[in-house]
Amino acid sequence: MAEAIVLDAAGQEIGGAMVFAYDGYLSNLEVYTWEDTPMAGLPAPDRLRW
């Protein structure tokens, strides 16, 4: 498993992302927000802080 924090355009933390692998293959991807409104798609790679 790998986990990252999702940032908004101002660099504020707004959620997270988790990637899971099983037997060397991607098995699950979870992207979540702490905001009241859902994210409109996946965050750009430059909006992730590992």
mmCIF entry with sequence, helices, sheets and N, C-alpha, C, O atoms, coordinates in Angstrom:
data_MODEL
# 
_entry.id   MODEL 
# 
_entity.id                         1 
_entity.type                       polymer 
_entity.pdbx_number_of_molecules   1 
# 
_entity_poly.entity_id                      1 
_entity_poly.type                           'polypeptide(L)' 
_entity_poly.nstd_linkage                   no 
_entity_poly.nstd_monomer                   no 
_entity_poly.pdbx_seq_one_letter_code       MAEAIVLDAAGQEIGGAMVFAYDGYLSNLEVYTWEDTPMAGLPAPDRLRW 
_entity_poly.pdbx_seq_one_letter_code_can   MAEAIVLDAAGQEIGGAMVFAYDGYLSNLEVYTWEDTPMAGLPAPDRLRW 
_entity_poly.pdbx_strand_id                 A 
# 
loop_
_entity_poly_seq.entity_id 
_entity_poly_seq.num 
_entity_poly_seq.mon_id 
_entity_poly_seq.hetero 
1 1  MET n 
1 2  ALA n 
1 3  GLU n 
1 4  ALA n 
1 5  ILE n 
1 6  VAL n 
1 7  LEU n 
1 8  ASP n 
1 9  ALA n 
1 10 ALA n 
1 11 GLY n 
1 12 GLN n 
1 13 GLU n 
1 14 ILE n 
1 15 GLY n 
1 16 GLY n 
1 17 ALA n 
1 18 MET n 
1 19 VAL n 
1 20 PHE n 
1 21 ALA n 
1 22 TYR n 
1 23 ASP n 
1 24 GLY n 
1 25 TYR n 
1 26 LEU n 
1 27 SER n 
1 28 ASN n 
1 29 LEU n 
1 30 GLU n 
1 31 VAL n 
1 32 TYR n 
1 33 THR n 
1 34 TRP n 
1 35 GLU n 
1 36 ASP n 
1 37 THR n 
1 38 PRO n 
1 39 MET n 
1 40 ALA n 
1 41 GLY n 
1 42 LEU n 
1 43 PRO n 
1 44 ALA n 
1 45 PRO n 
1 46 ASP n 
1 47 ARG n 
1 48 LEU n 
1 49 ARG n 
1 50 TRP n 
# 
_struct_asym.id          A 
_struct_asym.entity_id   1 
# 
_struct_conf.conf_type_id            HELX_P 
_struct_conf.id                      HELX_P1 
_struct_conf.pdbx_PDB_helix_id       AA1 
_struct_conf.beg_label_comp_id       PRO 
_struct_conf.beg_label_asym_id       A 
_struct_conf.beg_label_seq_id        45 
_struct_conf.pdbx_beg_PDB_ins_code   ? 
_struct_conf.end_label_comp_id       ARG 
_struct_conf.end_label_asym_id       A 
_struct_conf.end_label_seq_id        47 
_struct_conf.pdbx_end_PDB_ins_code   ? 
_struct_conf.beg_auth_comp_id        PRO 
_struct_conf.beg_auth_asym_id        A 
_struct_conf.beg_auth_seq_id         45 
_struct_conf.end_auth_comp_id        ARG 
_struct_conf.end_auth_asym_id        A 
_struct_conf.end_auth_seq_id         47 
_struct_conf.pdbx_PDB_helix_class    5 
_struct_conf.details                 ? 
_struct_conf.pdbx_PDB_helix_length   3 
# 
_struct_conf_type.id          HELX_P 
_struct_conf_type.criteria    ? 
_struct_conf_type.reference   ? 
# 
_struct_sheet.id               AA1 
_struct_sheet.type             ? 
_struct_sheet.number_strands   4 
_struct_sheet.details          ? 
# 
loop_
_struct_sheet_order.sheet_id 
_struct_sheet_order.range_id_1 
_struct_sheet_order.range_id_2 
_struct_sheet_order.offset 
_struct_sheet_order.sense 
AA1 1 2 ? anti-parallel 
AA1 2 3 ? anti-parallel 
AA1 3 4 ? anti-parallel 
# 
loop_
_struct_sheet_range.sheet_id 
_struct_sheet_range.id 
_struct_sheet_range.beg_label_comp_id 
_struct_sheet_range.beg_label_asym_id 
_struct_sheet_range.beg_label_seq_id 
_struct_sheet_range.pdbx_beg_PDB_ins_code 
_struct_sheet_range.end_label_comp_id 
_struct_sheet_range.end_label_asym_id 
_struct_sheet_range.end_label_seq_id 
_struct_sheet_range.pdbx_end_PDB_ins_code 
_struct_sheet_range.beg_auth_comp_id 
_struct_sheet_range.beg_auth_asym_id 
_struct_sheet_range.beg_auth_seq_id 
_struct_sheet_range.end_auth_comp_id 
_struct_sheet_range.end_auth_asym_id 
_struct_sheet_range.end_auth_seq_id 
AA1 1 TYR A 25 ? THR A 33 ? TYR A 25 THR A 33 
AA1 2 GLU A 13 ? TYR A 22 ? GLU A 13 TYR A 22 
AA1 3 ALA A 2  ? LEU A 7  ? ALA A 2  LEU A 7  
AA1 4 LEU A 48 ? ARG A 49 ? LEU A 48 ARG A 49 
# 
loop_
_atom_site.group_PDB 
_atom_site.id 
_atom_site.type_symbol 
_atom_site.label_atom_id 
_atom_site.label_alt_id 
_atom_site.label_comp_id 
_atom_site.label_asym_id 
_atom_site.label_entity_id 
_atom_site.label_seq_id 
_atom_site.pdbx_PDB_ins_code 
_atom_site.Cartn_x 
_atom_site.Cartn_y 
_atom_site.Cartn_z 
_atom_site.occupancy 
_atom_site.B_iso_or_equiv 
_atom_site.pdbx_formal_charge 
_atom_site.auth_seq_id 
_atom_site.auth_comp_id 
_atom_site.auth_asym_id 
_atom_site.auth_atom_id 
_atom_site.pdbx_PDB_model_num 
ATOM 1   N N  . MET A 1 1  ? 0.843   -1.171  0.000   1.00 0.00 ? 1  MET A N  1 
ATOM 2   C CA . MET A 1 1  ? 0.000   0.000   0.000   1.00 0.00 ? 1  MET A CA 1 
ATOM 3   C C  . MET A 1 1  ? 0.891   1.237   0.000   1.00 0.00 ? 1  MET A C  1 
ATOM 4   O O  . MET A 1 1  ? 1.945   1.257   0.635   1.00 0.00 ? 1  MET A O  1 
ATOM 5   N N  . ALA A 1 2  ? 0.457   2.257   -0.713  1.00 0.00 ? 2  ALA A N  1 
ATOM 6   C CA . ALA A 1 2  ? 1.103   3.575   -0.704  1.00 0.00 ? 2  ALA A CA 1 
ATOM 7   C C  . ALA A 1 2  ? 0.010   4.601   -0.459  1.00 0.00 ? 2  ALA A C  1 
ATOM 8   O O  . ALA A 1 2  ? -1.121  4.446   -0.919  1.00 0.00 ? 2  ALA A O  1 
ATOM 9   N N  . GLU A 1 3  ? 0.365   5.652   0.272   1.00 0.00 ? 3  GLU A N  1 
ATOM 10  C CA . GLU A 1 3  ? -0.623  6.676   0.619   1.00 0.00 ? 3  GLU A CA 1 
ATOM 11  C C  . GLU A 1 3  ? -0.044  8.053   0.346   1.00 0.00 ? 3  GLU A C  1 
ATOM 12  O O  . GLU A 1 3  ? 1.156   8.273   0.510   1.00 0.00 ? 3  GLU A O  1 
ATOM 13  N N  . ALA A 1 4  ? -0.901  8.982   -0.071  1.00 0.00 ? 4  ALA A N  1 
ATOM 14  C CA . ALA A 1 4  ? -0.480  10.356  -0.341  1.00 0.00 ? 4  ALA A CA 1 
ATOM 15  C C  . ALA A 1 4  ? -1.556  11.315  0.138   1.00 0.00 ? 4  ALA A C  1 
ATOM 16  O O  . ALA A 1 4  ? -2.723  10.946  0.265   1.00 0.00 ? 4  ALA A O  1 
ATOM 17  N N  . ILE A 1 5  ? -1.153  12.543  0.400   1.00 0.00 ? 5  ILE A N  1 
ATOM 18  C CA . ILE A 1 5  ? -2.077  13.621  0.734   1.00 0.00 ? 5  ILE A CA 1 
ATOM 19  C C  . ILE A 1 5  ? -2.398  14.375  -0.555  1.00 0.00 ? 5  ILE A C  1 
ATOM 20  O O  . ILE A 1 5  ? -1.504  14.631  -1.361  1.00 0.00 ? 5  ILE A O  1 
ATOM 21  N N  . VAL A 1 6  ? -3.668  14.731  -0.754  1.00 0.00 ? 6  VAL A N  1 
ATOM 22  C CA . VAL A 1 6  ? -4.092  15.495  -1.920  1.00 0.00 ? 6  VAL A CA 1 
ATOM 23  C C  . VAL A 1 6  ? -4.150  16.968  -1.521  1.00 0.00 ? 6  VAL A C  1 
ATOM 24  O O  . VAL A 1 6  ? -4.726  17.322  -0.492  1.00 0.00 ? 6  VAL A O  1 
ATOM 25  N N  . LEU A 1 7  ? -3.545  17.818  -2.350  1.00 0.00 ? 7  LEU A N  1 
ATOM 26  C CA . LEU A 1 7  ? -3.484  19.256  -2.097  1.00 0.00 ? 7  LEU A CA 1 
ATOM 27  C C  . LEU A 1 7  ? -4.353  20.012  -3.097  1.00 0.00 ? 7  LEU A C  1 
ATOM 28  O O  . LEU A 1 7  ? -4.530  19.571  -4.233  1.00 0.00 ? 7  LEU A O  1 
ATOM 29  N N  . ASP A 1 8  ? -4.899  21.160  -2.667  1.00 0.00 ? 8  ASP A N  1 
ATOM 30  C CA . ASP A 1 8  ? -5.623  22.015  -3.609  1.00 0.00 ? 8  ASP A CA 1 
ATOM 31  C C  . ASP A 1 8  ? -4.632  22.949  -4.300  1.00 0.00 ? 8  ASP A C  1 
ATOM 32  O O  . ASP A 1 8  ? -3.426  22.835  -4.084  1.00 0.00 ? 8  ASP A O  1 
ATOM 33  N N  . ALA A 1 9  ? -5.123  23.863  -5.122  1.00 0.00 ? 9  ALA A N  1 
ATOM 34  C CA . ALA A 1 9  ? -4.246  24.758  -5.885  1.00 0.00 ? 9  ALA A CA 1 
ATOM 35  C C  . ALA A 1 9  ? -3.410  25.663  -4.988  1.00 0.00 ? 9  ALA A C  1 
ATOM 36  O O  . ALA A 1 9  ? -2.335  26.109  -5.390  1.00 0.00 ? 9  ALA A O  1 
ATOM 37  N N  . ALA A 1 10 ? -3.891  25.939  -3.776  1.00 0.00 ? 10 ALA A N  1 
ATOM 38  C CA . ALA A 1 10 ? -3.165  26.792  -2.837  1.00 0.00 ? 10 ALA A CA 1 
ATOM 39  C C  . ALA A 1 10 ? -2.193  26.007  -1.967  1.00 0.00 ? 10 ALA A C  1 
ATOM 40  O O  . ALA A 1 10 ? -1.492  26.587  -1.138  1.00 0.00 ? 10 ALA A O  1 
ATOM 41  N N  . GLY A 1 11 ? -2.147  24.686  -2.153  1.00 0.00 ? 11 GLY A N  1 
ATOM 42  C CA . GLY A 1 11 ? -1.246  23.850  -1.369  1.00 0.00 ? 11 GLY A CA 1 
ATOM 43  C C  . GLY A 1 11 ? -1.816  23.378  -0.046  1.00 0.00 ? 11 GLY A C  1 
ATOM 44  O O  . GLY A 1 11 ? -1.088  22.833  0.784   1.00 0.00 ? 11 GLY A O  1 
ATOM 45  N N  . GLN A 1 12 ? -3.111  23.579  0.161   1.00 0.00 ? 12 GLN A N  1 
ATOM 46  C CA . GLN A 1 12 ? -3.766  23.136  1.390   1.00 0.00 ? 12 GLN A CA 1 
ATOM 47  C C  . GLN A 1 12 ? -4.206  21.684  1.249   1.00 0.00 ? 12 GLN A C  1 
ATOM 48  O O  . GLN A 1 12 ? -4.630  21.258  0.174   1.00 0.00 ? 12 GLN A O  1 
ATOM 49  N N  . GLU A 1 13 ? -4.103  20.929  2.335   1.00 0.00 ? 13 GLU A N  1 
ATOM 50  C CA . GLU A 1 13 ? -4.517  19.525  2.322   1.00 0.00 ? 13 GLU A CA 1 
ATOM 51  C C  . GLU A 1 13 ? -6.035  19.446  2.239   1.00 0.00 ? 13 GLU A C  1 
ATOM 52  O O  . GLU A 1 13 ? -6.743  20.080  3.021   1.00 0.00 ? 13 GLU A O  1 
ATOM 53  N N  . ILE A 1 14 ? -6.532  18.654  1.274   1.00 0.00 ? 14 ILE A N  1 
ATOM 54  C CA . ILE A 1 14 ? -7.980  18.516  1.105   1.00 0.00 ? 14 ILE A CA 1 
ATOM 55  C C  . ILE A 1 14 ? -8.442  17.065  1.108   1.00 0.00 ? 14 ILE A C  1 
ATOM 56  O O  . ILE A 1 14 ? -9.645  16.807  1.049   1.00 0.00 ? 14 ILE A O  1 
ATOM 57  N N  . GLY A 1 15 ? -7.528  16.122  1.173   1.00 0.00 ? 15 GLY A N  1 
ATOM 58  C CA . GLY A 1 15 ? -7.923  14.722  1.152   1.00 0.00 ? 15 GLY A CA 1 
ATOM 59  C C  . GLY A 1 15 ? -6.722  13.813  1.027   1.00 0.00 ? 15 GLY A C  1 
ATOM 60  O O  . GLY A 1 15 ? -5.604  14.178  1.389   1.00 0.00 ? 15 GLY A O  1 
ATOM 61  N N  . GLY A 1 16 ? -6.971  12.620  0.506   1.00 0.00 ? 16 GLY A N  1 
ATOM 62  C CA . GLY A 1 16 ? -5.894  11.664  0.388   1.00 0.00 ? 16 GLY A CA 1 
ATOM 63  C C  . GLY A 1 16 ? -6.122  10.675  -0.740  1.00 0.00 ? 16 GLY A C  1 
ATOM 64  O O  . GLY A 1 16 ? -7.187  10.633  -1.355  1.00 0.00 ? 16 GLY A O  1 
ATOM 65  N N  . ALA A 1 17 ? -5.101  9.889   -0.992  1.00 0.00 ? 17 ALA A N  1 
ATOM 66  C CA . ALA A 1 17 ? -5.172  8.841   -2.011  1.00 0.00 ? 17 ALA A CA 1 
ATOM 67  C C  . ALA A 1 17 ? -4.417  7.624   -1.497  1.00 0.00 ? 17 ALA A C  1 
ATOM 68  O O  . ALA A 1 17 ? -3.350  7.753   -0.897  1.00 0.00 ? 17 ALA A O  1 
ATOM 69  N N  . MET A 1 18 ? -4.972  6.453   -1.732  1.00 0.00 ? 18 MET A N  1 
ATOM 70  C CA . MET A 1 18 ? -4.323  5.199   -1.346  1.00 0.00 ? 18 MET A CA 1 
ATOM 71  C C  . MET A 1 18 ? -4.300  4.268   -2.546  1.00 0.00 ? 18 MET A C  1 
ATOM 72  O O  . MET A 1 18 ? -5.295  4.135   -3.259  1.00 0.00 ? 18 MET A O  1 
ATOM 73  N N  . VAL A 1 19 ? -3.171  3.629   -2.762  1.00 0.00 ? 19 VAL A N  1 
ATOM 74  C CA . VAL A 1 19 ? -2.988  2.684   -3.855  1.00 0.00 ? 19 VAL A CA 1 
ATOM 75  C C  . VAL A 1 19 ? -2.620  1.336   -3.242  1.00 0.00 ? 19 VAL A C  1 
ATOM 76  O O  . VAL A 1 19 ? -1.719  1.250   -2.408  1.00 0.00 ? 19 VAL A O  1 
ATOM 77  N N  . PHE A 1 20 ? -3.313  0.302   -3.656  1.00 0.00 ? 20 PHE A N  1 
ATOM 78  C CA . PHE A 1 20 ? -3.076  -1.040  -3.153  1.00 0.00 ? 20 PHE A CA 1 
ATOM 79  C C  . PHE A 1 20 ? -2.645  -1.954  -4.298  1.00 0.00 ? 20 PHE A C  1 
ATOM 80  O O  . PHE A 1 20 ? -3.132  -1.830  -5.421  1.00 0.00 ? 20 PHE A O  1 
ATOM 81  N N  . ALA A 1 21 ? -1.740  -2.858  -4.005  1.00 0.00 ? 21 ALA A N  1 
ATOM 82  C CA . ALA A 1 21 ? -1.294  -3.845  -4.991  1.00 0.00 ? 21 ALA A CA 1 
ATOM 83  C C  . ALA A 1 21 ? -1.443  -5.238  -4.395  1.00 0.00 ? 21 ALA A C  1 
ATOM 84  O O  . ALA A 1 21 ? -1.316  -5.438  -3.187  1.00 0.00 ? 21 ALA A O  1 
ATOM 85  N N  . TYR A 1 22 ? -1.713  -6.185  -5.268  1.00 0.00 ? 22 TYR A N  1 
ATOM 86  C CA . TYR A 1 22 ? -1.794  -7.584  -4.867  1.00 0.00 ? 22 TYR A CA 1 
ATOM 87  C C  . TYR A 1 22 ? -1.043  -8.403  -5.897  1.00 0.00 ? 22 TYR A C  1 
ATOM 88  O O  . TYR A 1 22 ? -1.345  -8.344  -7.089  1.00 0.00 ? 22 TYR A O  1 
ATOM 89  N N  . ASP A 1 23 ? -0.079  -9.155  -5.444  1.00 0.00 ? 23 ASP A N  1 
ATOM 90  C CA . ASP A 1 23 ? 0.711   -10.018 -6.311  1.00 0.00 ? 23 ASP A CA 1 
ATOM 91  C C  . ASP A 1 23 ? 1.371   -9.232  -7.448  1.00 0.00 ? 23 ASP A C  1 
ATOM 92  O O  . ASP A 1 23 ? 1.512   -9.735  -8.563  1.00 0.00 ? 23 ASP A O  1 
ATOM 93  N N  . GLY A 1 24 ? 1.773   -7.990  -7.150  1.00 0.00 ? 24 GLY A N  1 
ATOM 94  C CA . GLY A 1 24 ? 2.475   -7.171  -8.131  1.00 0.00 ? 24 GLY A CA 1 
ATOM 95  C C  . GLY A 1 24 ? 1.584   -6.376  -9.073  1.00 0.00 ? 24 GLY A C  1 
ATOM 96  O O  . GLY A 1 24 ? 2.091   -5.693  -9.963  1.00 0.00 ? 24 GLY A O  1 
ATOM 97  N N  . TYR A 1 25 ? 0.265   -6.447  -8.898  1.00 0.00 ? 25 TYR A N  1 
ATOM 98  C CA . TYR A 1 25 ? -0.674  -5.740  -9.776  1.00 0.00 ? 25 TYR A CA 1 
ATOM 99  C C  . TYR A 1 25 ? -1.519  -4.764  -8.977  1.00 0.00 ? 25 TYR A C  1 
ATOM 100 O O  . TYR A 1 25 ? -1.836  -5.014  -7.813  1.00 0.00 ? 25 TYR A O  1 
ATOM 101 N N  . LEU A 1 26 ? -1.882  -3.657  -9.601  1.00 0.00 ? 26 LEU A N  1 
ATOM 102 C CA . LEU A 1 26 ? -2.787  -2.707  -8.972  1.00 0.00 ? 26 LEU A CA 1 
ATOM 103 C C  . LEU A 1 26 ? -4.101  -3.412  -8.662  1.00 0.00 ? 26 LEU A C  1 
ATOM 104 O O  . LEU A 1 26 ? -4.719  -4.004  -9.547  1.00 0.00 ? 26 LEU A O  1 
ATOM 105 N N  . SER A 1 27 ? -4.523  -3.348  -7.406  1.00 0.00 ? 27 SER A N  1 
ATOM 106 C CA . SER A 1 27 ? -5.763  -4.019  -7.041  1.00 0.00 ? 27 SER A CA 1 
ATOM 107 C C  . SER A 1 27 ? -6.851  -3.045  -6.604  1.00 0.00 ? 27 SER A C  1 
ATOM 108 O O  . SER A 1 27 ? -8.037  -3.359  -6.696  1.00 0.00 ? 27 SER A O  1 
ATOM 109 N N  . ASN A 1 28 ? -6.453  -1.856  -6.126  1.00 0.00 ? 28 ASN A N  1 
ATOM 110 C CA . ASN A 1 28 ? -7.457  -0.902  -5.667  1.00 0.00 ? 28 ASN A CA 1 
ATOM 111 C C  . ASN A 1 28 ? -6.844  0.490   -5.623  1.00 0.00 ? 28 ASN A C  1 
ATOM 112 O O  . ASN A 1 28 ? -5.661  0.647   -5.321  1.00 0.00 ? 28 ASN A O  1 
ATOM 113 N N  . LEU A 1 29 ? -7.642  1.483   -5.922  1.00 0.00 ? 29 LEU A N  1 
ATOM 114 C CA . LEU A 1 29 ? -7.252  2.878   -5.821  1.00 0.00 ? 29 LEU A CA 1 
ATOM 115 C C  . LEU A 1 29 ? -8.385  3.603   -5.112  1.00 0.00 ? 29 LEU A C  1 
ATOM 116 O O  . LEU A 1 29 ? -9.542  3.514   -5.523  1.00 0.00 ? 29 LEU A O  1 
ATOM 117 N N  . GLU A 1 30 ? -8.052  4.313   -4.057  1.00 0.00 ? 30 GLU A N  1 
ATOM 118 C CA . GLU A 1 30 ? -9.062  5.079   -3.325  1.00 0.00 ? 30 GLU A CA 1 
ATOM 119 C C  . GLU A 1 30 ? -8.608  6.527   -3.233  1.00 0.00 ? 30 GLU A C  1 
ATOM 120 O O  . GLU A 1 30 ? -7.500  6.812   -2.778  1.00 0.00 ? 30 GLU A O  1 
ATOM 121 N N  . VAL A 1 31 ? -9.466  7.437   -3.665  1.00 0.00 ? 31 VAL A N  1 
ATOM 122 C CA . VAL A 1 31 ? -9.203  8.870   -3.562  1.00 0.00 ? 31 VAL A CA 1 
ATOM 123 C C  . VAL A 1 31 ? -10.363 9.449   -2.756  1.00 0.00 ? 31 VAL A C  1 
ATOM 124 O O  . VAL A 1 31 ? -11.527 9.199   -3.068  1.00 0.00 ? 31 VAL A O  1 
ATOM 125 N N  . TYR A 1 32 ? -10.044 10.216  -1.730  1.00 0.00 ? 32 TYR A N  1 
ATOM 126 C CA . TYR A 1 32 ? -11.089 10.757  -0.866  1.00 0.00 ? 32 TYR A CA 1 
ATOM 127 C C  . TYR A 1 32 ? -10.788 12.208  -0.521  1.00 0.00 ? 32 TYR A C  1 
ATOM 128 O O  . TYR A 1 32 ? -9.655  12.675  -0.639  1.00 0.00 ? 32 TYR A O  1 
ATOM 129 N N  . THR A 1 33 ? -11.837 12.910  -0.090  1.00 0.00 ? 33 THR A N  1 
ATOM 130 C CA . THR A 1 33 ? -11.717 14.316  0.270   1.00 0.00 ? 33 THR A CA 1 
ATOM 131 C C  . THR A 1 33 ? -12.257 14.543  1.662   1.00 0.00 ? 33 THR A C  1 
ATOM 132 O O  . THR A 1 33 ? -13.118 13.804  2.137   1.00 0.00 ? 33 THR A O  1 
ATOM 133 N N  . TRP A 1 34 ? -11.744 15.572  2.311   1.00 0.00 ? 34 TRP A N  1 
ATOM 134 C CA . TRP A 1 34 ? -12.255 15.988  3.616   1.00 0.00 ? 34 TRP A CA 1 
ATOM 135 C C  . TRP A 1 34 ? -13.220 17.153  3.447   1.00 0.00 ? 34 TRP A C  1 
ATOM 136 O O  . TRP A 1 34 ? -13.769 17.648  4.431   1.00 0.00 ? 34 TRP A O  1 
ATOM 137 N N  . GLU A 1 35 ? -13.433 17.595  2.216   1.00 0.00 ? 35 GLU A N  1 
ATOM 138 C CA . GLU A 1 35 ? -14.322 18.711  1.908   1.00 0.00 ? 35 GLU A CA 1 
ATOM 139 C C  . GLU A 1 35 ? -15.763 18.211  1.821   1.00 0.00 ? 35 GLU A C  1 
ATOM 140 O O  . GLU A 1 35 ? -16.007 17.006  1.759   1.00 0.00 ? 35 GLU A O  1 
ATOM 141 N N  . ASP A 1 36 ? -16.715 19.147  1.818   1.00 0.00 ? 36 ASP A N  1 
ATOM 142 C CA . ASP A 1 36 ? -18.127 18.784  1.691   1.00 0.00 ? 36 ASP A CA 1 
ATOM 143 C C  . ASP A 1 36 ? -18.503 18.407  0.260   1.00 0.00 ? 36 ASP A C  1 
ATOM 144 O O  . ASP A 1 36 ? -19.448 17.648  0.040   1.00 0.00 ? 36 ASP A O  1 
ATOM 145 N N  . THR A 1 37 ? -17.759 18.940  -0.714  1.00 0.00 ? 37 THR A N  1 
ATOM 146 C CA . THR A 1 37 ? -18.056 18.636  -2.112  1.00 0.00 ? 37 THR A CA 1 
ATOM 147 C C  . THR A 1 37 ? -17.057 17.597  -2.625  1.00 0.00 ? 37 THR A C  1 
ATOM 148 O O  . THR A 1 37 ? -15.876 17.657  -2.286  1.00 0.00 ? 37 THR A O  1 
ATOM 149 N N  . PRO A 1 38 ? -17.519 16.653  -3.432  1.00 0.00 ? 38 PRO A N  1 
ATOM 150 C CA . PRO A 1 38 ? -16.614 15.624  -3.959  1.00 0.00 ? 38 PRO A CA 1 
ATOM 151 C C  . PRO A 1 38 ? -15.631 16.194  -4.975  1.00 0.00 ? 38 PRO A C  1 
ATOM 152 O O  . PRO A 1 38 ? -15.881 17.243  -5.570  1.00 0.00 ? 38 PRO A O  1 
ATOM 153 N N  . MET A 1 39 ? -14.520 15.503  -5.169  1.00 0.00 ? 39 MET A N  1 
ATOM 154 C CA . MET A 1 39 ? -13.537 15.896  -6.186  1.00 0.00 ? 39 MET A CA 1 
ATOM 155 C C  . MET A 1 39 ? -14.110 15.602  -7.565  1.00 0.00 ? 39 MET A C  1 
ATOM 156 O O  . MET A 1 39 ? -14.846 14.634  -7.752  1.00 0.00 ? 39 MET A O  1 
ATOM 157 N N  . ALA A 1 40 ? -13.767 16.439  -8.514  1.00 0.00 ? 40 ALA A N  1 
ATOM 158 C CA . ALA A 1 40 ? -14.228 16.255  -9.893  1.00 0.00 ? 40 ALA A CA 1 
ATOM 159 C C  . ALA A 1 40 ? -13.149 15.511  -10.674 1.00 0.00 ? 40 ALA A C  1 
ATOM 160 O O  . ALA A 1 40 ? -12.495 16.097  -11.536 1.00 0.00 ? 40 ALA A O  1 
ATOM 161 N N  . GLY A 1 41 ? -12.962 14.245  -10.384 1.00 0.00 ? 41 GLY A N  1 
ATOM 162 C CA . GLY A 1 41 ? -11.959 13.438  -11.074 1.00 0.00 ? 41 GLY A CA 1 
ATOM 163 C C  . GLY A 1 41 ? -10.745 13.183  -10.204 1.00 0.00 ? 41 GLY A C  1 
ATOM 164 O O  . GLY A 1 41 ? -10.720 13.531  -9.023  1.00 0.00 ? 41 GLY A O  1 
ATOM 165 N N  . LEU A 1 42 ? -9.752  12.577  -10.799 1.00 0.00 ? 42 LEU A N  1 
ATOM 166 C CA . LEU A 1 42 ? -8.531  12.248  -10.076 1.00 0.00 ? 42 LEU A CA 1 
ATOM 167 C C  . LEU A 1 42 ? -7.625  13.472  -9.963  1.00 0.00 ? 42 LEU A C  1 
ATOM 168 O O  . LEU A 1 42 ? -7.590  14.299  -10.875 1.00 0.00 ? 42 LEU A O  1 
ATOM 169 N N  . PRO A 1 43 ? -6.895  13.596  -8.858  1.00 0.00 ? 43 PRO A N  1 
ATOM 170 C CA . PRO A 1 43 ? -5.981  14.733  -8.721  1.00 0.00 ? 43 PRO A CA 1 
ATOM 171 C C  . PRO A 1 43 ? -4.773  14.587  -9.645  1.00 0.00 ? 43 PRO A C  1 
ATOM 172 O O  . PRO A 1 43 ? -4.345  13.475  -9.954  1.00 0.00 ? 43 PRO A O  1 
ATOM 173 N N  . ALA A 1 44 ? -4.238  15.713  -10.076 1.00 0.00 ? 44 ALA A N  1 
ATOM 174 C CA . ALA A 1 44 ? -3.020  15.711  -10.896 1.00 0.00 ? 44 ALA A CA 1 
ATOM 175 C C  . ALA A 1 44 ? -1.849  15.255  -10.034 1.00 0.00 ? 44 ALA A C  1 
ATOM 176 O O  . ALA A 1 44 ? -1.854  15.487  -8.825  1.00 0.00 ? 44 ALA A O  1 
ATOM 177 N N  . PRO A 1 45 ? -0.846  14.611  -10.628 1.00 0.00 ? 45 PRO A N  1 
ATOM 178 C CA . PRO A 1 45 ? 0.304   14.135  -9.855  1.00 0.00 ? 45 PRO A CA 1 
ATOM 179 C C  . PRO A 1 45 ? 1.011   15.224  -9.053  1.00 0.00 ? 45 PRO A C  1 
ATOM 180 O O  . PRO A 1 45 ? 1.555   14.951  -7.983  1.00 0.00 ? 45 PRO A O  1 
ATOM 181 N N  . ASP A 1 46 ? 1.006   16.461  -9.564  1.00 0.00 ? 46 ASP A N  1 
ATOM 182 C CA . ASP A 1 46 ? 1.671   17.534  -8.806  1.00 0.00 ? 46 ASP A CA 1 
ATOM 183 C C  . ASP A 1 46 ? 0.853   18.009  -7.614  1.00 0.00 ? 46 ASP A C  1 
ATOM 184 O O  . ASP A 1 46 ? 1.310   18.854  -6.845  1.00 0.00 ? 46 ASP A O  1 
ATOM 185 N N  . ARG A 1 47 ? -0.361  17.468  -7.454  1.00 0.00 ? 47 ARG A N  1 
ATOM 186 C CA . ARG A 1 47 ? -1.189  17.793  -6.293  1.00 0.00 ? 47 ARG A CA 1 
ATOM 187 C C  . ARG A 1 47 ? -1.122  16.705  -5.220  1.00 0.00 ? 47 ARG A C  1 
ATOM 188 O O  . ARG A 1 47 ? -1.911  16.713  -4.276  1.00 0.00 ? 47 ARG A O  1 
ATOM 189 N N  . LEU A 1 48 ? -0.186  15.775  -5.364  1.00 0.00 ? 48 LEU A N  1 
ATOM 190 C CA . LEU A 1 48 ? 0.013   14.716  -4.375  1.00 0.00 ? 48 LEU A CA 1 
ATOM 191 C C  . LEU A 1 48 ? 1.289   14.958  -3.591  1.00 0.00 ? 48 LEU A C  1 
ATOM 192 O O  . LEU A 1 48 ? 2.327   15.297  -4.160  1.00 0.00 ? 48 LEU A O  1 
ATOM 193 N N  . ARG A 1 49 ? 1.204   14.779  -2.280  1.00 0.00 ? 49 ARG A N  1 
ATOM 194 C CA . ARG A 1 49 ? 2.392   14.878  -1.439  1.00 0.00 ? 49 ARG A CA 1 
ATOM 195 C C  . ARG A 1 49 ? 2.610   13.508  -0.804  1.00 0.00 ? 49 ARG A C  1 
ATOM 196 O O  . ARG A 1 49 ? 1.803   13.057  0.009   1.00 0.00 ? 49 ARG A O  1 
ATOM 197 N N  . TRP A 1 50 ? 3.690   12.858  -1.174  1.00 0.00 ? 50 TRP A N  1 
ATOM 198 C CA . TRP A 1 50 ? 4.016   11.535  -0.665  1.00 0.00 ? 50 TRP A CA 1 
ATOM 199 C C  . TRP A 1 50 ? 4.735   11.698  0.624   1.00 0.00 ? 50 TRP A C  1 
ATOM 200 O O  . TRP A 1 50 ? 5.115   10.707  1.249   1.00 0.00 ? 50 TRP A O  1 
# 
